[in-house]
């Protein structure tokens, strides 16, 4: 008898539970709104990106944080690019390769180890866990699918940037033409290193604005002293 609740008490208990559930739903809804707002504003983690943020600015950081990149070729150059853009803070990266790890990869790819060569692992799969642990904010996946002149390139539409290395020229041209024809265009970068020689090609679309018209390094001038002579100012420059 002592443990049995009266009808009024039961109703009050049910009302209390209903109020708590309603409050919980409201808090979940507000939390959902907060998460969406945070995603829209792309809040930047200063503990991780403080120095880079002040160099590049918030606009560039937010663009990177929303960018998905496809990177083909996990040789020495490819793995260096993968490391740099993951540390920079892009949204997602797909590393692609169809080749197996070879002995010479040990001299150029710092994420390939002897057991990868002995077990004939695919280069993209071998570097995946090492690239992934560089930045917890970046989703890194691997692909070993064939990529040739017969491949349907429509899968590239999910990316904002495509980077290729160690690829024959005819396939580079096909991928570049596909990226250039998209609306908006997919940024296309092709790069290779041959010993002491290197090459780089970029196609960011017809609307991309280039402010550097000559490619020359800008001159730096430091004003060390300003003096006034007969109502005129004379400036001393240091080059």
C-alpha positions in Angstrom: 0.0 0.0 0.0 2.8 2.4 0.8 4.4 1.9 -2.6 1.2 2.4 -4.6 0.8 5.9 -6.0 -2.4 7.8 -5.9 -4.1 8.7 -9.2 -3.3 12.4 -8.7 0.3 11.5 -8.0 0.5 9.4 -11.1 -0.8 12.2 -13.3 1.6 14.6 -11.7 4.5 12.1 -12.4 3.3 11.7 -16.0 3.1 15.4 -16.4 6.6 15.8 -15.0 8.0 13.2 -17.4 6.2 14.9 -20.3 7.8 18.3 -19.3 11.2 16.7 -19.1 10.8 15.0 -22.4 9.6 18.2 -24.0 12.6 20.1 -22.5 14.9 17.4 -23.8 13.4 17.7 -27.3 13.8 21.5 -27.2 17.4 21.1 -26.1 18.1 18.6 -28.8 16.6 20.9 -31.4 18.6 23.9 -30.2 21.7 21.7 -30.2 21.0 20.7 -33.8 20.6 24.4 -34.7 23.9 25.1 -33.0 25.7 22.3 -34.9 24.3 23.6 -38.2 25.4 27.1 -37.4 28.8 25.9 -36.4 29.1 24.0 -39.7 27.9 27.0 -41.7 30.4 29.3 -40.0 33.2 26.7 -40.3 34.7 27.5 -36.9 38.5 27.1 -37.1 40.5 25.3 -34.4 43.1 27.8 -33.3 45.0 25.2 -31.3 45.7 23.4 -34.6 45.7 26.1 -37.3 46.7 29.3 -35.5 49.8 30.1 -37.5 48.4 29.0 -40.8 45.2 30.9 -40.1 47.0 34.2 -39.7 49.0 33.7 -42.9 46.2 32.5 -45.2 43.2 34.2 -43.6 39.8 32.8 -42.6 38.3 32.9 -46.1 41.0 30.6 -47.5 40.9 28.4 -44.5 37.1 28.0 -44.8 37.4 27.2 -48.5 40.0 24.5 -47.7 37.8 23.1 -44.9 35.0 22.5 -47.5 37.2 21.0 -50.2 37.4 17.4 -51.2 40.5 16.4 -53.1 41.4 13.4 -55.4 45.1 12.7 -55.5 46.5 10.0 -57.9 50.0 8.7 -57.6 51.5 7.8 -54.2 55.1 8.1 -55.2 57.5 10.5 -53.4 55.8 13.6 -54.8 52.3 12.3 -54.2 52.8 11.4 -50.6 54.4 14.8 -49.9 51.4 16.5 -51.4 49.1 14.3 -49.4 50.9 15.1 -46.2 50.8 18.9 -46.8 47.2 19.2 -47.8 46.0 17.0 -44.9 48.0 19.1 -42.5 46.6 22.3 -44.1 43.0 21.2 -43.2 41.0 20.2 -46.2 37.6 18.4 -45.7 38.4 15.1 -47.4 41.2 13.4 -49.4 41.1 10.3 -51.6 44.6 8.8 -52.3 44.6 6.7 -55.5 47.1 4.3 -56.9 47.1 1.1 -58.8 50.8 0.2 -58.3 52.3 -2.1 -55.7 55.1 -1.0 -53.3 58.5 -1.6 -54.8 62.0 -1.4 -53.3 62.7 2.0 -54.8 59.7 3.4 -53.0 61.6 3.0 -49.7 64.0 5.8 -50.9 61.2 8.3 -51.9 58.1 7.5 -49.9 58.5 8.0 -46.2 55.2 6.2 -45.4 56.2 3.0 -47.2 58.1 0.3 -45.2 59.9 -2.9 -46.0 56.9 -5.1 -45.0 54.8 -3.2 -47.5 57.2 -4.2 -50.2 57.5 -7.8 -49.1 53.7 -8.1 -48.9 53.2 -6.3 -52.2 50.7 -3.8 -50.8 49.1 -1.3 -53.0 50.8 2.1 -52.5 47.6 4.0 -51.7 46.6 1.4 -49.1 50.0 1.3 -47.6 50.1 5.1 -46.9 46.5 5.4 -45.9 46.8 4.8 -42.2 49.8 7.1 -41.9 48.2 10.0 -43.8 45.0 9.6 -41.9 46.6 10.1 -38.5 48.1 13.4 -39.5 44.9 15.3 -38.9 41.8 14.0 -37.2 39.6 16.7 -38.9 40.3 15.3 -42.4 38.6 12.2 -43.8 41.1 10.2 -45.8 40.2 7.2 -48.0 42.0 5.2 -50.5 41.1 4.0 -54.0 42.8 1.2 -56.1 40.3 1.4 -59.0 41.8 1.4 -62.5 42.1 4.9 -64.0 42.8 4.9 -67.8 41.4 6.3 -71.1 38.4 4.0 -70.8 37.4 5.0 -67.3 34.2 6.9 -66.7 35.3 10.1 -65.1 31.9 11.1 -63.7 33.1 10.0 -60.2 35.4 13.1 -60.1 32.3 15.4 -59.9 32.3 15.0 -56.1 35.7 16.7 -55.8 36.7 20.3 -55.9 40.3 19.6 -56.8 42.0 16.8 -58.8 45.8 16.3 -58.5 47.6 13.8 -60.7 51.2 12.6 -60.6 53.1 9.8 -62.4 50.5 9.7 -65.2 50.9 9.5 -68.9 50.2 12.7 -70.8 47.2 11.5 -72.8 45.3 10.6 -69.6 46.2 13.8 -68.0 44.7 15.7 -70.9 41.5 13.7 -70.7 41.1 14.3 -67.0 42.0 18.0 -67.5 39.4 18.4 -70.2 36.7 16.8 -68.0 37.5 19.0 -65.0 37.6 22.1 -67.2 34.2 21.4 -68.7 32.4 21.2 -65.3 30.3 24.0 -63.8 31.9 25.2 -61.7 35.2 23.8 -63.0 37.1 21.3 -60.9 40.6 22.6 -60.1 43.1 20.5 -61.9 46.8 20.2 -61.0 49.4 18.0 -62.7 52.9 17.6 -61.2 55.9 15.4 -61.6 59.5 15.3 -60.4 62.4 13.8 -62.4 65.5 13.9 -60.4 66.5 17.5 -60.1 63.9 18.6 -62.6 60.2 19.2 -61.9 57.1 20.4 -63.7 53.8 21.8 -62.6 50.6 22.5 -64.6 47.5 24.2 -63.1 44.0 24.7 -64.6 41.6 26.5 -62.3 39.0 27.4 -64.9 38.5 30.3 -67.3 37.2 32.6 -64.6 40.2 32.2 -62.3 41.9 35.6 -61.8 45.7 35.7 -61.9 47.1 38.8 -60.2 50.8 38.0 -60.8 51.3 39.0 -64.5 55.0 38.4 -64.8 55.8 35.5 -62.3 58.8 37.4 -61.0 59.5 37.8 -57.3 58.3 41.2 -56.0 60.9 43.6 -54.9 61.0 44.4 -51.2 61.7 48.0 -50.0 62.2 49.0 -46.4 61.9 52.7 -45.5 64.6 53.3 -42.9 64.5 57.1 -42.6 62.4 60.1 -43.5 63.7 63.6 -43.4 62.2 67.0 -44.3 64.2 69.3 -46.5 62.8 72.7 -47.6 59.2 71.6 -47.2 59.8 68.4 -49.1 60.3 64.9 -47.8 63.3 62.8 -48.7 63.0 59.1 -48.2 65.9 56.7 -47.7 65.2 53.2 -49.2 67.0 50.0 -48.5 66.7 47.2 -51.1 
